[in-house]
Amino acid sequence: MFHVETMTKIAKQAGDLLLDIRRQGFEVAHKSGLDPVTDADKASENLIIKELQEYFPDFSIMAEEQGWVKESESKFTWVIDPLDGTANYIHGFPHYSVSIALLKDKQPVAGVVYNPVLGELFSAKRGQGAFLNDQPIQVSAVSQVQQGLFATGFSGDSAKVSDASMLRFQKLTKLSHGVRRIGSGALDLCYVACGFLDGFWEKPINAWDIAAGVLILTEAGGKASGISGQELDLFAGEVAGTNGRLHRELIQLLQV
């Protein structure tokens, strides 16, 4: 019903394309300030959009590089990040991903996040659990922030990094086993989902970075909200995702 098999096929095609382009060479530009974009981002996005339109011609499509590609009267919307972790991709750091989410009435019902370098394929359908390479996953049992390992993210444009982001990073680094800034919010949420991490937060962040990852996390038993603990709105520009057990404590500590 939720088309995860088709999403998986397309995400893997896009991932293979990213790897091919990286081997052959690519060009780097900047959208603003130091925020990079490559021709690989654009090629991956074009492939995904073309495939989705062929299979699902009536659905709306929102993508990172092109914005609203198509707005229809359908209740369903594709939300696409063709390359989450562009800076990592440029430098060859093996932590970047293709993220495809299907929303129904603005809520995710299916999601796929694929890291082509490590072959990690995370997927979820609403109400049917979350998986890594077809094996069920679940969040960690860590119940206190001081025992947890976390991740966060900042804009690639240093001018857009707020003092609040740095204060949160500093505070949680001192109070926990550590805070990583690995560079792909989509994958970071999936790493919370499978227990590699115990929590992740970022503000600002875009819907295409988190739509699939949030579903995968919650289907693995985790919790996602806004930074202040409010109900998550994918389009509000912020997210805090945890294993659920330490969510309230983390939210309190994120207030700066």
Secondary structure by P-SEA (a helix, b strand, c coil): ccaaaaaaaaaaaaaaaaaaaaaacbbbbbccccccccaaaaaaaaaaaaaaaaacccbbbbbccccccccccccbbbbbcccccaaaaaacccccbbbbbbbcccccccbbbbbccccbbbccccccccccccbbbbbbcccccccccbbbbbbcccccccaaaaaaaaaaaaccccccccccaaaaaaaaaaccccccccccccccccaaaaaaaaaacccccccccccccccccccccccccaaaaaaaaacc
